[in-house]
């Protein structure tokens, strides 16, 4: 059975291709954007006419949040039109569709973690285009799973972890926003969850469908996340520099960020038995891959034993 991965060059797509625990007999197919333009309905139709798939996992997205404020048409093409095309074509062939979405569909004003059925109120072009993509999938293919996530990091591509590692090596102190709250998410863990969901949907006609959230357990601020990254780097031989919290107003951006991006994963656990681990443990694995493991330090002084 073939599983089609779209957005294979991104953080999550890269980890889906590297995932080693697909069910026996599953082959991952991950065409590049030059091989398959998912905003081209005719190209998508040809792809599905030439090959049969057990499931489709769409991780492709226009994720340049600030650029989207002016590059509106392209953001909507990839985030809204493409999911509509995929939903129509997968339905035509009876294929389940797993679609990745974002915390940006919410306005960030909730007092606690957002449940999947919370009202969407995007405040940016990126968030609005992703909300429209969700609607296209939800109405276009009844056998769908929409998985919202947030604050995705990995050893690949540009992301917050890699940026903090670079800046902490270059600067004597870091100023990081400390009034936006969210749940850091490892692309490694997210990929495993998506693989579990896609495998279940492809092999079980009664598998749960609908909208769920996946983020690693626990919440922090960007500054808190940065402190953990710097501390983890220092434990592996990097520089330990202070991280100073700053307000969002001190770091203005074209697109408004949600002040609260915390997402509840309870429904995903109930539907698929997936229980995300703590973000700190996931971060350690990423740092191990980027830098290396923390050097072993004995709990005693060998000199004392010799004496």
PASEBA-1860 file (N, C-alpha, C; in nm, 3 decimals):
! residues 307
1> XXXXXXXX> 0.084/-0.119/0.000/0.000/0.000/0.000/0.088/0.125/0.000 ~ 0.050/0.222/-0.082/0.124/0.347/-0.088/0.052/0.455/-0.007 ~ 0.131/0.536/0.065/0.080/0.654/0.135/0.142/0.775/0.067 ~ 0.060/0.870/0.024/0.107/0.989/-0.043/0.133/1.099/0.060 ~ 0.257/1.147/0.064/0.295/1.256/0.154/0.314/1.382/0.071 ~ 0.241/1.488/0.103/0.254/1.615/0.034/0.320/1.715/0.128 ~ 0.414/1.794/0.074/0.495/1.881/0.159/0.614/1.806/0.216 ~ 0.666/1.711/0.139/0.772/1.623/0.188/0.902/1.693/0.218
9> XXXXXXXX> 0.923/1.815/0.166/1.049/1.885/0.192/1.047/1.964/0.322 ~ 0.929/1.976/0.384/0.919/2.051/0.509/0.962/1.971/0.630 ~ 0.951/2.033/0.747/0.994/1.967/0.870/0.918/1.837/0.895 ~ 0.786/1.844/0.886/0.704/1.726/0.916/0.714/1.623/0.804 ~ 0.713/1.671/0.680/0.725/1.580/0.567/0.856/1.504/0.567 ~ 0.964/1.572/0.606/1.094/1.506/0.615/1.091/1.394/0.718 ~ 1.027/1.421/0.832/1.020/1.319/0.936/0.925/1.205/0.899 ~ 0.820/1.234/0.824/0.732/1.127/0.778/0.806/1.031/0.686
17> XXXXXXXX> 0.892/1.086/0.601/0.970/0.999/0.512/1.075/0.920/0.588 ~ 1.124/0.976/0.699/1.225/0.906/0.779/1.165/0.807/0.877 ~ 1.034/0.815/0.898/0.967/0.730/0.996/0.986/0.583/0.961 ~ 1.025/0.502/1.057/1.060/0.363/1.031/0.958/0.262/1.083 ~ 0.844/0.309/1.131/0.750/0.217/1.192/0.614/0.215/1.120 ~ 0.617/0.244/0.991/0.495/0.225/0.914/0.458/0.075/0.916 ~ 0.331/0.041/0.903/0.293/-0.101/0.896/0.363/-0.171/0.780 ~ 0.382/-0.299/0.796/0.449/-0.377/0.692/0.376/-0.363/0.559
25> XXXXXXXX> 0.452/-0.340/0.454/0.395/-0.328/0.321/0.364/-0.186/0.279 ~ 0.376/-0.090/0.371/0.349/0.050/0.337/0.470/0.111/0.269 ~ 0.445/0.179/0.158/0.549/0.254/0.089/0.509/0.401/0.087 ~ 0.604/0.487/0.122/0.578/0.630/0.125/0.617/0.692/-0.009 ~ 0.525/0.767/-0.065/0.549/0.839/-0.190/0.543/0.987/-0.159 ~ 0.651/1.060/-0.188/0.658/1.202/-0.152/0.710/1.283/-0.270 ~ 0.623/1.317/-0.364/0.668/1.395/-0.479/0.707/1.537/-0.438 ~ 0.805/1.593/-0.509/0.842/1.731/-0.486/0.736/1.823/-0.545
33> XXXXXXXX> 0.745/1.951/-0.513/0.647/2.045/-0.567/0.660/2.055/-0.719 ~ 0.783/2.040/-0.771/0.801/2.043/-0.916/0.742/1.918/-0.981 ~ 0.736/1.809/-0.906/0.675/1.685/-0.957/0.522/1.692/-0.954 ~ 0.469/1.757/-0.850/0.323/1.765/-0.834/0.286/1.898/-0.771 ~ 0.221/1.984/-0.848/0.170/2.111/-0.798/0.028/2.088/-0.750 ~ 0.007/2.088/-0.619/-0.125/2.053/-0.566/-0.226/2.167/-0.581 ~ -0.184/2.282/-0.633/-0.279/2.388/-0.666/-0.329/2.374/-0.809 ~ -0.279/2.274/-0.881/-0.318/2.246/-1.020/-0.411/2.125/-1.020
41> XXXXXXXX> -0.540/2.149/-1.038/-0.639/2.041/-1.028/-0.613/1.931/-1.131 ~ -0.572/1.968/-1.251/-0.548/1.867/-1.354/-0.429/1.779/-1.317 ~ -0.325/1.840/-1.261/-0.207/1.763/-1.219/-0.243/1.665/-1.107 ~ -0.326/1.710/-1.015/-0.367/1.623/-0.905/-0.452/1.507/-0.959 ~ -0.540/1.536/-1.052/-0.622/1.431/-1.113/-0.535/1.326/-1.181 ~ -0.432/1.372/-1.253/-0.342/1.278/-1.320/-0.270/1.190/-1.219 ~ -0.225/1.250/-1.108/-0.153/1.174/-1.006/-0.238/1.060/-0.952 ~ -0.363/1.088/-0.924/-0.450/0.985/-0.866/-0.500/0.886/-0.970
49> XXXXXXXX> -0.496/0.924/-1.096/-0.534/0.832/-1.202/-0.424/0.731/-1.231 ~ -0.300/0.772/-1.203/-0.185/0.688/-1.235/-0.147/0.593/-1.122 ~ -0.194/0.621/-0.999/-0.148/0.541/-0.884/-0.257/0.535/-0.779 ~ -0.265/0.424/-0.709/-0.362/0.406/-0.602/-0.295/0.428/-0.467 ~ -0.362/0.501/-0.380/-0.306/0.532/-0.248/-0.403/0.486/-0.138 ~ -0.343/0.438/-0.027/-0.425/0.400/0.087/-0.468/0.519/0.169 ~ -0.388/0.627/0.168/-0.419/0.750/0.240/-0.331/0.861/0.186 ~ -0.374/0.984/0.209/-0.296/1.102/0.172/-0.273/1.184/0.299
57> XXXXXXXX> -0.149/1.227/0.321/-0.117/1.314/0.433/-0.067/1.446/0.376 ~ -0.143/1.552/0.399/-0.106/1.683/0.344/-0.041/1.770/0.450 ~ 0.091/1.783/0.442/0.165/1.873/0.531/0.207/2.000/0.458 ~ 0.174/2.010/0.329/0.215/2.126/0.250/0.136/2.249/0.295 ~ 0.204/2.362/0.304/0.137/2.485/0.344/0.224/2.605/0.310 ~ 0.159/2.717/0.294/0.228/2.847/0.286/0.244/2.893/0.430 ~ 0.366/2.888/0.483/0.387/2.914/0.625/0.464/3.043/0.655 ~ 0.491/3.124/0.551/0.558/3.253/0.574/0.452/3.350/0.627
65> XXXXXXXX> 0.431/3.345/0.758/0.317/3.412/0.822/0.314/3.562/0.792 ~ 0.427/3.628/0.803/0.430/3.773/0.781/0.420/3.807/0.632 ~ 0.488/3.732/0.548/0.483/3.757/0.404/0.342/3.738/0.350 ~ 0.266/3.648/0.412/0.129/3.621/0.367/0.041/3.744/0.374 ~ 0.075/3.839/0.462/-0.007/3.960/0.475/-0.012/4.040/0.346 ~ 0.090/4.026/0.261/0.090/4.094/0.131/0.084/3.997/0.014 ~ 0.126/3.873/0.037/0.123/3.771/-0.068/-0.004/3.688/-0.053 ~ -0.116/3.757/-0.053/-0.244/3.698/-0.014/-0.288/3.588/-0.109
73> XXXXXXXX> -0.279/3.612/-0.238/-0.329/3.515/-0.335/-0.254/3.383/-0.325 ~ -0.121/3.390/-0.315/-0.043/3.267/-0.308/-0.070/3.191/-0.178 ~ -0.087/3.264/-0.067/-0.119/3.200/0.060/-0.251/3.125/0.050 ~ -0.350/3.186/-0.010/-0.481/3.121/-0.024/-0.476/3.008/-0.125 ~ -0.393/3.019/-0.228/-0.381/2.910/-0.325/-0.332/2.782/-0.259 ~ -0.227/2.794/-0.179/-0.169/2.674/-0.119/-0.243/2.627/0.005 ~ -0.295/2.722/0.082/-0.358/2.685/0.210/-0.508/2.658/0.201 ~ -0.574/2.707/0.096/-0.718/2.688/0.085/-0.757/2.616/-0.044
81> XXXXXXXX> -0.707/2.665/-0.159/-0.741/2.601/-0.286/-0.687/2.459/-0.294 ~ -0.560/2.439/-0.260/-0.501/2.305/-0.269/-0.576/2.203/-0.184 ~ -0.608/2.232/-0.057/-0.686/2.134/0.020/-0.822/2.104/-0.042 ~ -0.884/2.205/-0.106/-1.013/2.181/-0.172/-0.995/2.083/-0.287 ~ -0.890/2.102/-0.365/-0.862/2.011/-0.476/-0.835/1.871/-0.424 ~ -0.753/1.861/-0.320/-0.719/1.730/-0.264/-0.842/1.660/-0.204 ~ -0.928/1.736/-0.137/-1.047/1.677/-0.078/-1.138/1.621/-0.187 ~ -1.156/1.696/-0.295/-1.242/1.650/-0.403/-1.186/1.524/-0.469
89> XXXXXXXX> -1.054/1.524/-0.495/-0.994/1.412/-0.567/-0.985/1.287/-0.480 ~ -0.952/1.304/-0.352/-0.946/1.187/-0.263/-1.085/1.127/-0.244 ~ -1.187/1.210/-0.236/-1.323/1.159/-0.225/-1.362/1.080/-0.349 ~ -1.322/1.130/-0.466/-1.354/1.063/-0.591/-1.299/0.921/-0.594 ~ -1.183/0.902/-0.529/-1.117/0.771/-0.530/-1.136/0.694/-0.399 ~ -1.215/0.749/-0.306/-1.241/0.680/-0.180/-1.120/0.670/-0.089 ~ -1.039/0.777/-0.087/-0.914/0.776/-0.010/-0.926/0.870/0.110 ~ -0.889/0.826/0.230/-0.891/0.917/0.345/-0.782/1.023/0.333
97> XXXXXXXX> -0.811/1.142/0.387/-0.721/1.256/0.379/-0.687/1.305/0.519 ~ -0.558/1.309/0.550/-0.509/1.364/0.676/-0.447/1.499/0.644 ~ -0.496/1.604/0.706/-0.458/1.741/0.672/-0.406/1.814/0.796 ~ -0.289/1.875/0.784/-0.228/1.945/0.898/-0.269/2.093/0.896 ~ -0.317/2.142/1.010/-0.355/2.282/1.022/-0.281/2.346/1.141 ~ -0.332/2.456/1.191/-0.252/2.542/1.278/-0.333/2.608/1.389 ~ -0.263/2.648/1.494/-0.322/2.726/1.602/-0.366/2.865/1.556 ~ -0.314/2.912/1.442/-0.346/3.047/1.395/-0.491/3.061/1.350
105> XXXXXXXX> -0.568/2.951/1.347/-0.710/2.966/1.317/-0.784/3.027/1.436 ~ -0.719/3.033/1.552/-0.778/3.094/1.671/-0.723/3.235/1.692 ~ -0.796/3.317/1.765/-0.750/3.454/1.788/-0.658/3.468/1.909 ~ -0.644/3.361/1.988/-0.549/3.364/2.098/-0.600/3.432/2.223 ~ -0.730/3.454/2.236/-0.783/3.524/2.353/-0.841/3.430/2.459 ~ -0.842/3.299/2.433/-0.898/3.204/2.530/-0.814/3.201/2.656 ~ -0.878/3.166/2.768/-0.806/3.163/2.895/-0.738/3.029/2.921 ~ -0.772/2.927/2.845/-0.711/2.796/2.861/-0.679/2.735/2.727
113> XXXXXXXX> -0.648/2.606/2.728/-0.614/2.538/2.603/-0.737/2.525/2.514 ~ -0.718/2.551/2.386/-0.828/2.541/2.290/-0.864/2.396/2.263 ~ -0.992/2.363/2.269/-1.042/2.233/2.226/-1.066/2.238/2.076 ~ -1.068/2.123/2.009/-1.087/2.124/1.864/-1.217/2.188/1.818 ~ -1.322/2.185/1.902/-1.450/2.241/1.861/-1.467/2.387/1.900 ~ -1.360/2.452/1.947/-1.367/2.594/1.979/-1.387/2.675/1.851 ~ -1.452/2.789/1.864/-1.479/2.874/1.748/-1.350/2.928/1.689 ~ -1.339/2.920/1.558/-1.220/2.974/1.492/-1.242/3.123/1.464
121> XXXXXXXX> -1.139/3.202/1.493/-1.143/3.347/1.468/-1.002/3.392/1.427 ~ -0.960/3.361/1.306/-0.825/3.398/1.264/-0.809/3.549/1.255 ~ -0.689/3.596/1.285/-0.662/3.740/1.283/-0.551/3.775/1.183 ~ -0.513/3.680/1.098/-0.409/3.703/0.999/-0.449/3.636/0.868 ~ -0.383/3.675/0.760/-0.408/3.611/0.630/-0.374/3.463/0.638 ~ -0.260/3.433/0.700/-0.220/3.293/0.715/-0.328/3.215/0.789 ~ -0.374/3.264/0.903/-0.475/3.194/0.980/-0.606/3.179/0.905 ~ -0.646/3.284/0.834/-0.771/3.278/0.758/-0.762/3.177/0.645
129> XXXXXXXX> -0.649/3.175/0.576/-0.633/3.081/0.465/-0.629/2.937/0.515 ~ -0.569/2.914/0.632/-0.567/2.778/0.688/-0.706/2.737/0.738 ~ -0.781/2.831/0.793/-0.918/2.800/0.835/-1.003/2.763/0.714 ~ -0.981/2.832/0.602/-1.055/2.800/0.480/-1.016/2.662/0.428 ~ -0.887/2.628/0.440/-0.843/2.495/0.400/-0.907/2.386/0.483 ~ -0.921/2.411/0.613/-0.991/2.317/0.700/-1.134/2.295/0.651 ~ -1.202/2.404/0.622/-1.341/2.393/0.577/-1.352/2.315/0.447 ~ -1.256/2.337/0.358/-1.256/2.264/0.231/-1.242/2.114/0.254
137> XXXXXXXX> -1.153/2.075/0.345/-1.133/1.934/0.375/-1.255/1.877/0.448 ~ -1.306/1.954/0.542/-1.418/1.907/0.625/-1.543/1.882/0.541 ~ -1.567/1.969/0.445/-1.687/1.956/0.363/-1.664/1.873/0.237 ~ -1.537/1.854/0.199/-1.507/1.788/0.073/-1.481/1.639/0.082 ~ -1.437/1.593/0.201/-1.407/1.450/0.216/-1.452/1.404/0.354 ~ -1.557/1.323/0.363/-1.606/1.280/0.494/-1.505/1.194/0.570 ~ -1.412/1.128/0.498/-1.311/1.046/0.565/-1.182/1.127/0.580 ~ -1.187/1.223/0.670/-1.074/1.313/0.690/-1.034/1.316/0.836
145> XXXXXXXX> -0.909/1.355/0.858/-0.862/1.391/0.993/-0.784/1.521/0.978 ~ -0.832/1.625/1.040/-0.763/1.753/1.043/-0.687/1.761/1.175 ~ -0.556/1.778/1.168/-0.473/1.781/1.288/-0.409/1.919/1.300 ~ -0.456/1.995/1.396/-0.395/2.127/1.421/-0.273/2.109/1.510 ~ -0.172/2.190/1.484/-0.051/2.185/1.564/0.002/2.326/1.584 ~ 0.114/2.340/1.654/0.168/2.473/1.683/0.316/2.463/1.719 ~ 0.388/2.570/1.697/0.526/2.587/1.742/0.613/2.466/1.703 ~ 0.608/2.428/1.577/0.677/2.308/1.530/0.826/2.334/1.513
153> XXXXXXXX> 0.907/2.243/1.566/1.053/2.252/1.557/1.110/2.115/1.525 ~ 1.232/2.113/1.476/1.295/1.987/1.437/1.441/2.012/1.406 ~ 1.516/1.908/1.369/1.654/1.929/1.325/1.663/1.982/1.183 ~ 1.547/2.003/1.116/1.546/2.037/0.974/1.494/2.178/0.950 ~ 1.531/2.234/0.837/1.481/2.362/0.789/1.501/2.470/0.895 ~ 1.444/2.587/0.869/1.453/2.698/0.964/1.342/2.684/1.067 ~ 1.378/2.697/1.194/1.278/2.693/1.300/1.335/2.758/1.425 ~ 1.253/2.769/1.528/1.289/2.844/1.647/1.410/2.784/1.719
161> XXXXXXXX> 1.418/2.653/1.728/1.532/2.591/1.796/1.663/2.627/1.726 ~ 1.666/2.612/1.597/1.789/2.640/1.522/1.824/2.788/1.526 ~ 1.722/2.874/1.525/1.748/3.017/1.536/1.808/3.052/1.671 ~ 1.754/2.997/1.779/1.806/3.027/1.913/1.949/2.973/1.929 ~ 1.977/2.857/1.872/2.113/2.803/1.880/2.211/2.896/1.807 ~ 2.170/2.947/1.693/2.258/3.036/1.617/2.279/3.168/1.691 ~ 2.170/3.226/1.741/2.182/3.356/1.808/2.259/3.346/1.940 ~ 2.241/3.236/2.012/2.313/3.222/2.139/2.463/3.204/2.117
169> XXXXXXXX> 2.501/3.158/1.998/2.643/3.147/1.965/2.701/3.280/1.921 ~ 2.614/3.372/1.877/2.659/3.500/1.822/2.647/3.617/1.920 ~ 2.552/3.610/2.012/2.521/3.725/2.097/2.545/3.694/2.244 ~ 2.560/3.801/2.322/2.585/3.785/2.465/2.456/3.780/2.546 ~ 2.343/3.814/2.486/2.213/3.807/2.552/2.106/3.803/2.443 ~ 1.992/3.743/2.477/1.882/3.732/2.383/1.757/3.797/2.442 ~ 1.683/3.869/2.359/1.553/3.922/2.397/1.444/3.847/2.323 ~ 1.356/3.780/2.398/1.256/3.693/2.335/1.118/3.722/2.396
177> XXXXXXXX> 1.017/3.719/2.312/0.881/3.750/2.354/0.836/3.657/2.467 ~ 0.780/3.719/2.572/0.745/3.641/2.692/0.597/3.651/2.727 ~ 0.514/3.706/2.636/0.371/3.715/2.664/0.286/3.642/2.560 ~ 0.349/3.551/2.487/0.275/3.460/2.399/0.296/3.318/2.452 ~ 0.186/3.247/2.476/0.192/3.115/2.538/0.153/3.008/2.437 ~ 0.224/2.895/2.442/0.194/2.787/2.351/0.262/2.658/2.390 ~ 0.248/2.559/2.303/0.300/2.426/2.329/0.401/2.389/2.221 ~ 0.531/2.389/2.251/0.630/2.347/2.152/0.601/2.206/2.103
185> XXXXXXXX> 0.625/2.184/1.975/0.591/2.055/1.913/0.706/2.004/1.829 ~ 0.749/1.883/1.854/0.853/1.819/1.773/0.792/1.764/1.646 ~ 0.852/1.800/1.532/0.807/1.743/1.405/0.824/1.592/1.403 ~ 0.920/1.543/1.479/0.941/1.398/1.490/0.819/1.332/1.551 ~ 0.770/1.388/1.661/0.653/1.332/1.730/0.525/1.352/1.650 ~ 0.513/1.469/1.587/0.396/1.496/1.505/0.389/1.398/1.388 ~ 0.502/1.372/1.325/0.506/1.277/1.213/0.460/1.139/1.258 ~ 0.505/1.096/1.375/0.463/0.965/1.426/0.311/0.960/1.446
193> XXXXXXXX> 0.255/1.071/1.499/0.110/1.076/1.519/0.036/1.072/1.385 ~ 0.085/1.147/1.288/0.021/1.148/1.156/0.028/1.011/1.090 ~ 0.142/0.943/1.106/0.156/0.809/1.050/0.058/0.712/1.114 ~ 0.040/0.725/1.245/-0.056/0.640/1.317/-0.197/0.663/1.265 ~ -0.233/0.789/1.247/-0.368/0.824/1.202/-0.390/0.778/1.059 ~ -0.294/0.804/0.970/-0.307/0.765/0.830/-0.317/0.613/0.817 ~ -0.237/0.542/0.894/-0.240/0.395/0.888/-0.375/0.342/0.934 ~ -0.428/0.401/1.039/-0.558/0.358/1.091/-0.670/0.386/0.990
201> XXXXXXXX> -0.670/0.505/0.932/-0.774/0.541/0.837/-0.767/0.456/0.711 ~ -0.645/0.422/0.669/-0.630/0.344/0.546/-0.675/0.201/0.563 ~ -0.670/0.149/0.685/-0.701/0.008/0.706/-0.831/-0.019/0.778 ~ -0.900/0.087/0.822/-1.020/0.069/0.902/-1.125/0.170/0.857 ~ -1.229/0.121/0.790/-1.334/0.210/0.739/-1.409/0.279/0.852 ~ -1.400/0.226/0.974/-1.471/0.284/1.087/-1.379/0.367/1.177 ~ -1.257/0.395/1.130/-1.163/0.474/1.209/-1.220/0.614/1.234 ~ -1.186/0.673/1.349/-1.239/0.806/1.381/-1.199/0.911/1.278
209> XXXXXXXX> -1.288/1.002/1.250/-1.260/1.115/1.163/-1.284/1.244/1.241 ~ -1.256/1.358/1.180/-1.283/1.485/1.245/-1.158/1.565/1.271 ~ -1.171/1.664/1.357/-1.064/1.759/1.386/-1.005/1.733/1.524 ~ -0.873/1.726/1.532/-0.803/1.703/1.658/-0.679/1.792/1.665 ~ -0.617/1.792/1.780/-0.493/1.868/1.799/-0.379/1.775/1.836 ~ -0.259/1.808/1.786/-0.138/1.742/1.835/-0.033/1.847/1.864 ~ 0.007/1.855/1.990/0.123/1.933/2.034/0.188/1.852/2.145 ~ 0.313/1.878/2.172/0.375/1.810/2.287/0.315/1.863/2.416
217> XXXXXXXX> 0.320/1.782/2.520/0.255/1.815/2.647/0.328/1.927/2.718 ~ 0.249/2.010/2.785/0.305/2.122/2.859/0.302/2.249/2.777 ~ 0.306/2.361/2.846/0.304/2.490/2.778/0.411/2.582/2.836 ~ 0.449/2.681/2.758/0.550/2.777/2.800/0.532/2.903/2.716 ~ 0.623/2.996/2.731/0.627/3.113/2.644/0.746/3.099/2.549 ~ 0.753/3.185/2.449/0.870/3.181/2.361/0.999/3.202/2.440 ~ 0.994/3.292/2.538/1.114/3.315/2.620/1.147/3.191/2.703 ~ 1.045/3.127/2.760/1.069/3.005/2.836/1.126/2.895/2.749
225> XXXXXXXX> 1.075/2.885/2.627/1.126/2.788/2.532/1.272/2.819/2.499 ~ 1.300/2.945/2.476/1.438/2.986/2.444/1.533/2.954/2.557 ~ 1.491/2.975/2.681/1.577/2.944/2.796/1.609/2.796/2.801 ~ 1.509/2.712/2.771/1.533/2.568/2.771/1.629/2.528/2.660 ~ 1.616/2.592/2.545/1.707/2.563/2.433/1.849/2.602/2.467 ~ 1.867/2.721/2.520/2.001/2.769/2.555/2.061/2.681/2.665 ~ 1.981/2.644/2.765/2.032/2.558/2.872/2.070/2.421/2.817 ~ 1.989/2.367/2.728/2.021/2.238/2.668/2.146/2.245/2.583
233> XXXXXXXX> 2.165/2.355/2.512/2.286/2.373/2.433/2.408/2.384/2.523 ~ 2.395/2.460/2.633/2.507/2.477/2.726/2.547/2.343/2.788 ~ 2.450/2.257/2.817/2.481/2.125/2.873/2.558/2.039/2.775 ~ 2.550/2.077/2.647/2.622/2.004/2.542/2.745/2.078/2.493 ~ 2.786/2.179/2.569/2.908/2.250/2.537/2.890/2.387/2.475 ~ 2.767/2.430/2.453/2.742/2.561/2.394/2.751/2.673/2.495 ~ 2.730/2.795/2.447/2.737/2.912/2.535/2.608/2.926/2.615 ~ 2.622/2.962/2.743/2.506/2.990/2.828/2.491/3.141/2.837
241> XXXXXXXX> 2.392/3.194/2.765/2.370/3.338/2.764/2.233/3.366/2.825 ~ 2.216/3.484/2.885/2.085/3.517/2.944/1.979/3.539/2.837 ~ 1.857/3.496/2.869/1.741/3.520/2.783/1.648/3.614/2.858 ~ 1.628/3.732/2.804/1.546/3.834/2.867/1.409/3.839/2.801 ~ 1.304/3.829/2.881/1.169/3.835/2.826/1.132/3.976/2.786 ~ 1.066/3.987/2.669/1.020/4.116/2.621/0.873/4.103/2.582 ~ 0.797/4.216/2.579/0.657/4.208/2.538/0.645/4.200/2.386 ~ 0.533/4.149/2.340/0.508/4.143/2.196/0.520/4.280/2.132
249> XXXXXXXX> 0.479/4.383/2.204/0.484/4.519/2.150/0.625/4.564/2.117 ~ 0.725/4.501/2.179/0.864/4.538/2.152/0.919/4.467/2.029 ~ 0.841/4.374/1.974/0.885/4.300/1.855/0.769/4.296/1.756 ~ 0.733/4.411/1.697/0.618/4.417/1.607/0.641/4.337/1.478 ~ 0.536/4.273/1.431/0.540/4.194/1.307/0.418/4.228/1.222 ~ 0.426/4.209/1.091/0.311/4.238/1.005/0.187/4.158/1.042 ~ 0.205/4.030/1.077/0.092/3.944/1.113/0.078/3.936/1.265 ~ -0.044/3.941/1.312/-0.068/3.931/1.455/-0.053/3.785/1.500
257> XXXXXXXX> 0.023/3.763/1.606/0.039/3.629/1.664/-0.064/3.607/1.774 ~ -0.117/3.485/1.788/-0.208/3.456/1.900/-0.133/3.466/2.033 ~ -0.192/3.536/2.129/-0.129/3.544/2.261/-0.136/3.409/2.333 ~ -0.238/3.332/2.301/-0.253/3.198/2.359/-0.267/3.098/2.246 ~ -0.167/3.012/2.230/-0.170/2.907/2.128/-0.179/2.768/2.190 ~ -0.217/2.760/2.316/-0.225/2.629/2.382/-0.340/2.547/2.322 ~ -0.311/2.422/2.288/-0.410/2.333/2.225/-0.430/2.209/2.310 ~ -0.554/2.170/2.330/-0.585/2.048/2.404/-0.576/1.928/2.311
265> XXXXXXXX> -0.508/1.823/2.356/-0.494/1.700/2.277/-0.583/1.587/2.329 ~ -0.676/1.619/2.418/-0.758/1.514/2.481/-0.836/1.433/2.377 ~ -0.893/1.499/2.278/-0.976/1.426/2.182/-0.892/1.331/2.096 ~ -0.767/1.368/2.069/-0.679/1.281/1.992/-0.645/1.155/2.072 ~ -0.623/1.172/2.201/-0.596/1.057/2.287/-0.716/0.964/2.291 ~ -0.836/1.022/2.302/-0.957/0.940/2.307/-0.981/0.867/2.174 ~ -0.953/0.934/2.062/-0.983/0.876/1.931/-0.878/0.776/1.886 ~ -0.752/0.807/1.911/-0.644/0.726/1.855/-0.546/0.670/1.959
273> XXXXXXXX> -0.567/0.702/2.085/-0.477/0.652/2.188/-0.340/0.719/2.187 ~ -0.328/0.833/2.123/-0.200/0.904/2.113/-0.186/0.998/2.231 ~ -0.081/0.980/2.311/-0.057/1.065/2.427/0.078/1.134/2.410 ~ 0.080/1.261/2.372/0.207/1.331/2.348/0.293/1.338/2.473 ~ 0.424/1.325/2.453/0.516/1.337/2.565/0.546/1.485/2.592 ~ 0.614/1.512/2.703/0.648/1.649/2.740/0.738/1.713/2.634 ~ 0.717/1.843/2.612/0.796/1.913/2.511/0.943/1.916/2.548 ~ 0.974/1.915/2.679/1.116/1.918/2.720/1.190/1.792/2.674
281> XXXXXXXX> 1.123/1.676/2.684/1.185/1.551/2.638/1.202/1.553/2.487 ~ 1.103/1.605/2.417/1.112/1.614/2.271/1.225/1.708/2.230 ~ 1.240/1.818/2.302/1.349/1.912/2.274/1.484/1.845/2.293 ~ 1.498/1.768/2.398/1.625/1.698/2.422/1.664/1.610/2.303 ~ 1.567/1.541/2.246/1.596/1.455/2.130/1.643/1.537/2.011 ~ 1.581/1.654/1.991/1.621/1.740/1.879/1.762/1.792/1.902 ~ 1.793/1.835/2.023/1.927/1.885/2.053/2.031/1.774/2.041 ~ 1.993/1.652/2.079/2.084/1.539/2.061/2.121/1.521/1.914
289> XXXXXXXX> 2.023/1.540/1.827/2.048/1.522/1.684/2.124/1.640/1.625 ~ 2.102/1.758/1.676/2.168/1.876/1.623/2.310/1.894/1.677 ~ 2.328/1.865/1.805/2.455/1.892/1.872/2.526/1.765/1.916 ~ 2.449/1.672/1.970/2.504/1.552/2.030/2.448/1.537/2.169 ~ 2.459/1.418/2.229/2.405/1.396/2.363/2.483/1.471/2.469 ~ 2.418/1.491/2.583/2.485/1.553/2.698/2.596/1.461/2.744 ~ 2.719/1.511/2.759/2.829/1.424/2.803/2.799/1.360/2.938 ~ 2.839/1.234/2.951/2.817/1.164/3.077/2.905/1.222/3.187
297> XXXXXXXX> 2.842/1.248/3.302/2.917/1.298/3.417/2.889/1.206/3.535 ~ 2.990/1.137/3.587/2.968/1.047/3.700/2.919/1.124/3.823 ~ 2.842/1.056/3.905/2.788/1.119/4.024/2.889/1.127/4.137 ~ 3.012/1.084/4.111/3.116/1.087/4.214/3.245/1.133/4.149 ~ 3.340/1.171/4.231/3.472/1.214/4.183/3.563/1.092/4.179 ~ 3.607/1.048/4.059/3.694/0.931/4.051/3.818/0.943/4.138 ~ 3.865/1.068/4.160/3.984/1.088/4.241/3.961/1.044/4.384 ~ 3.840/1.061/4.433/3.808/1.019/4.568/3.813/0.868/4.582
305> XXX> 3.771/0.798/4.476/3.776/0.651/4.480/3.922/0.603/4.484 ~ 4.006/0.667/4.403/4.147/0.626/4.398/4.218/0.654/4.530 ~ 4.174/0.758/4.600/4.242/0.789/4.725/4.195/0.698/4.837
END
